[in-house]
Amino acid sequence: MRVEEFLRERGIGVGDYVRIIKQEGNKEIIYEGIVMPPYELSSGETLVIKLDNGYNIGVALGKIKAIEVLEKAKVKPEVHFKALIEGKPELPNVTIIGTGGTIASRIDYETGAVHPAFTAEELAKAVPEIFEMANITPKLLMNILSEDMRPEYWVKIAHEVAKALNSGDAGVIVAHGTDTMGYTSAALSFMLRDLSKPVVLVGAQRSSDRPSSDAAMNLICSVRMALSDAAEVMVVMHGETGDTYCLAHRGTKVRKMHTSRRDAFRSINDVPIAKVWPDRVEFLRDDYRRRSEGEVWVDDKLDERVALVKVYPGMSPEIIDFLVDRRYRGIVVEGTGLGHTPSGLIPTIERAVQEGVAVCMTSQCLYGRVNLNVYSTGRKLLKAGVIPCEDMLPETAYVKLMWVLGHTDDLNEVRRMMLTSYAGEITPYTRFDTFLR
Amino acid sequence: MRVEEFLRERGIGVGDYVRIIKQEGNKEIIYEGIVMPPYELSSGETLVIKLDNGYNIGVALGKIKAIEVLEKAKVKPEVHFKALIEGKPELPNVTIIGTGGTIASRIDYETGAVHPAFTAEELAKAVPEIFEMANITPKLLMNILSEDMRPEYWVKIAHEVAKALNSGDAGVIVAHGTDTMGYTSAALSFMLRDLSKPVVLVGAQRSSDRPSSDAAMNLICSVRMALSDAAEVMVVMHGETGDTYCLAHRGTKVRKMHTSRRDAFRSINDVPIAKVWPDRVEFLRDDYRRRSEGEVWVDDKLDERVALVKVYPGMSPEIIDFLVDRRYRGIVVEGTGLGHTPSGLIPTIERAVQEGVAVCMTSQCLYGRVNLNVYSTGRKLLKAGVIPCEDMLPETAYVKLMWVLGHTDDLNEVRRMMLTSYAGEITPYTRFDTFLR
């Protein structure tokens, strides 16, 4: 049976507040929430309801043992959604820039399939809450899989963000696939200069084995953060697997640490900026950049001839040589431990530096800080001209080196800029409690 | 003043049990322990004492406010150490194979410098406890920095381990630098077949800013584990930053996750095999391989023409093409998210597979499981012939692919072997509580 028929037979309408008893094996589970509109592209055998916590769940019709209307919808849903998306002068403006990925798409709670759709009405049907927080302007800038994100798109996104902020938005949200969100957040962190308002990247980690998506809560929390006092580029994603709170991570210190969990995004070597609850922001630190007046501008000079290379036992120097021969201008090495490579790579790295290639060292441990002064290999690498990137993430160092090489040819200046923290990418001291959190 | 003079003036001898009051700023810290012998190569201005918990600390002479002998040494230390290292028929035999790195070296608690020295007497002076647990035979097989470890050395170590086990050792310990210990433990896991006794890799994470080393406790716990019932290749390192317990990690599921912390080693997507206290082993799971009779043998066929490649936004396909042109036989890709690459790499990967290169997919998230069935990019990669490595670590997949390619040319057989768990490298189901632990 299709959802429309199921509802019609029982006199239930979209927007009604219902109680459902779901049969799960020999257990009964009770849900209470608002009936959501069925989506035309779904197979129509799943009823979606929005729980009180803002979380949408899908229940297969076959598993519904009983359904009861607790409260009828006060207005017709069409009227409701229309009123919702009308501009309200008392609310701040927030643009949501869609770039592709799960969250920028119609949320089909049933099949897990991704349908590009990004109108205000679509958004209002999926996450009405955000329209009560701000005048939301969705803008589908591109529709690109996260894994296909490229430096040229970072530039495009940066300009779109700046345009929205400089047109009076209180904050801007970038809806982005999760695979490479950390790379894009780092890129925006370096390119958006004199940032005076929040820029929030948000995505959804929905995995196919779950009945529900994290998109709704992530989006609600991202709007909450976009209205906050933090003038930073941030990633807002689930802080726990449950729908309790999100975390706002600094854009240069965040990494996807799990293939599928909702709480996959983690601050590395750093404390998140804030816990974000659907109804409030709880700052976890005091040293964030504050909201201010003034226009943001885009420093979009990037040199794409940069490679990120992880080293390992048995690695041949020919891979580094190849990059030098191919006229790469920068190589970020993901070394072992404190920032080491097999000794056999050192002459190759020396040659690279002599030919003007900027070679930067990070650690494949991810946590901790590169230190080339402790062991002899490190000292040899230093002597060869390697730039030790402190506690910077390899991915952030890769993005930053592109940006730095867009500004200078001089290796001394490259070193100076790589070791200057422009967007919190280097912390002077790593807090003990930031390991594996 | 030098330590010898300092002790002589006060009538204190090596082996005496003392109480020290140390002035630290305007705080006083009290230590009680056994006076350790000064090492000839140290500058001699630091007194090393062994605390009751087996932990050695160095105290600068200038900071010692008071020192008092609580109990005189019962025997002269020379006599004591000699008796200690004498073979005792009632004790089991354990060989400690030295390969280089911090722990296989003389422990200079003062300068942090590393002196190759690996005699029984040296070990007995540093960690007398282990000689009370077993007849310890130290054997310096090589003296190689961890970052210079290479597949040919893995083979050498594997044969040395097998020789010791088949000569009646109860277990074997491999002292190894920490940078690449996870790679070596994976290699030994695949090469040591029909393993019937414990093989323990152990190292020290001592960082120069700490007054003390983790070498002693790690070594004590590694002997404890080598005498246990677990016939596995394991890494034994600190479980917390304090000297409470070590963890025994399965050799294929362990990774150095911090550049410098003592508790840097973590099981990824898996529960450690055991908590190891200096005086007991507390197993954390039941599904480990049990000690048994029978000889271990070494399956040391490796093909070194394998590369590990991390992908990133903006990556050029030319790097993959280069590896194919250079006749690499295997490439382990560290993809994004569930195991994706930029779409632009897919034709190149397709070409690689067509030319007979085994291309295996892992995730740079590290935690979680590759799944190429969820998104279109994944399905295209599957169609191109990529082998999805489940929840295997990228580093383990790299080592395993070398080993697999040492056994077969046939890509179907490579796939079958890569997806067969030979040493716990693939788990059928990832426990929820293994994320960031």
Chai-1 contact restraints between the chains, C-beta under 6 A:
chainA,res_idxA,chainB,res_idxB,connection_type,confidence,min_distance_angstrom,max_distance_angstrom,comment,restraint_id
A,L145,B,T377,contact,1.0,0.0,6.0,A-B,restraint_1
A,E147,B,T336,contact,1.0,0.0,6.0,A-B,restraint_2
A,E147,B,H340,contact,1.0,0.0,6.0,A-B,restraint_3
A,E147,B,P342,contact,1.0,0.0,6.0,A-B,restraint_4
A,E147,B,T377,contact,1.0,0.0,6.0,A-B,restraint_5
A,D148,B,P342,contact,1.0,0.0,6.0,A-B,restraint_6
A,D148,B,S343,contact,1.0,0.0,6.0,A-B,restraint_7
A,M149,B,P313,contact,1.0,0.0,6.0,A-B,restraint_8
A,R150,B,P313,contact,1.0,0.0,6.0,A-B,restraint_9
A,R150,B,G314,contact,1.0,0.0,6.0,A-B,restraint_10
A,P151,B,G314,contact,1.0,0.0,6.0,A-B,restraint_11
A,D179,B,T336,contact,1.0,0.0,6.0,A-B,restraint_12
A,D179,B,G337,contact,1.0,0.0,6.0,A-B,restraint_13
A,D179,B,H340,contact,1.0,0.0,6.0,A-B,restraint_14
A,T180,B,P313,contact,1.0,0.0,6.0,A-B,restraint_15
A,T180,B,T336,contact,1.0,0.0,6.0,A-B,restraint_16
A,Y183,B,P313,contact,1.0,0.0,6.0,A-B,restraint_17
A,S208,B,V374,contact,1.0,0.0,6.0,A-B,restraint_18
A,K256,B,C365,contact,1.0,0.0,6.0,A-B,restraint_19
A,M257,B,C365,contact,1.0,0.0,6.0,A-B,restraint_20
A,M257,B,Y367,contact,1.0,0.0,6.0,A-B,restraint_21
A,H258,B,C365,contact,1.0,0.0,6.0,A-B,restraint_22
A,H258,B,Y367,contact,1.0,0.0,6.0,A-B,restraint_23
A,H258,B,G368,contact,1.0,0.0,6.0,A-B,restraint_24
A,T259,B,G337,contact,1.0,0.0,6.0,A-B,restraint_25
A,T259,B,L338,contact,1.0,0.0,6.0,A-B,restraint_26
A,T259,B,S363,contact,1.0,0.0,6.0,A-B,restraint_27
A,T259,B,C365,contact,1.0,0.0,6.0,A-B,restraint_28
A,T259,B,G368,contact,1.0,0.0,6.0,A-B,restraint_29
A,T259,B,R369,contact,1.0,0.0,6.0,A-B,restraint_30
A,S260,B,G368,contact,1.0,0.0,6.0,A-B,restraint_31
A,E304,B,G314,contact,1.0,0.0,6.0,A-B,restraint_32
A,L308,B,Y312,contact,1.0,0.0,6.0,A-B,restraint_33
A,K310,B,K310,contact,1.0,0.0,6.0,A-B,restraint_34
A,Y312,B,L308,contact,1.0,0.0,6.0,A-B,restraint_35
A,P313,B,M149,contact,1.0,0.0,6.0,A-B,restraint_36
A,P313,B,R150,contact,1.0,0.0,6.0,A-B,restraint_37
A,P313,B,T180,contact,1.0,0.0,6.0,A-B,restraint_38
A,P313,B,Y183,contact,1.0,0.0,6.0,A-B,restraint_39
A,G314,B,R150,contact,1.0,0.0,6.0,A-B,restraint_40
A,G314,B,P151,contact,1.0,0.0,6.0,A-B,restraint_41
A,G314,B,E304,contact,1.0,0.0,6.0,A-B,restraint_42
A,F322,B,F322,contact,1.0,0.0,6.0,A-B,restraint_43
A,T336,B,E147,contact,1.0,0.0,6.0,A-B,restraint_44
A,T336,B,D179,contact,1.0,0.0,6.0,A-B,restraint_45
A,T336,B,T180,contact,1.0,0.0,6.0,A-B,restraint_46
A,G337,B,D179,contact,1.0,0.0,6.0,A-B,restraint_47
A,G337,B,T259,contact,1.0,0.0,6.0,A-B,restraint_48
A,L338,B,T259,contact,1.0,0.0,6.0,A-B,restraint_49
A,H340,B,E147,contact,1.0,0.0,6.0,A-B,restraint_50
A,H340,B,D179,contact,1.0,0.0,6.0,A-B,restraint_51
A,P342,B,E147,contact,1.0,0.0,6.0,A-B,restraint_52
A,P342,B,D148,contact,1.0,0.0,6.0,A-B,restraint_53
A,S343,B,D148,contact,1.0,0.0,6.0,A-B,restraint_54
A,S363,B,T259,contact,1.0,0.0,6.0,A-B,restraint_55
A,C365,B,K256,contact,1.0,0.0,6.0,A-B,restraint_56
A,C365,B,M257,contact,1.0,0.0,6.0,A-B,restraint_57
A,C365,B,H258,contact,1.0,0.0,6.0,A-B,restraint_58
A,C365,B,T259,contact,1.0,0.0,6.0,A-B,restraint_59
A,Y367,B,M257,contact,1.0,0.0,6.0,A-B,restraint_60
A,Y367,B,H258,contact,1.0,0.0,6.0,A-B,restraint_61
A,G368,B,H258,contact,1.0,0.0,6.0,A-B,restraint_62
A,G368,B,T259,contact,1.0,0.0,6.0,A-B,restraint_63
A,G368,B,S260,contact,1.0,0.0,6.0,A-B,restraint_64
A,R369,B,T259,contact,1.0,0.0,6.0,A-B,restraint_65
A,V374,B,S208,contact,1.0,0.0,6.0,A-B,restraint_66
A,T377,B,L145,contact,1.0,0.0,6.0,A-B,restraint_67
A,T377,B,E147,contact,1.0,0.0,6.0,A-B,restraint_68
A,L436,B,L436,contact,1.0,0.0,6.0,A-B,restraint_69
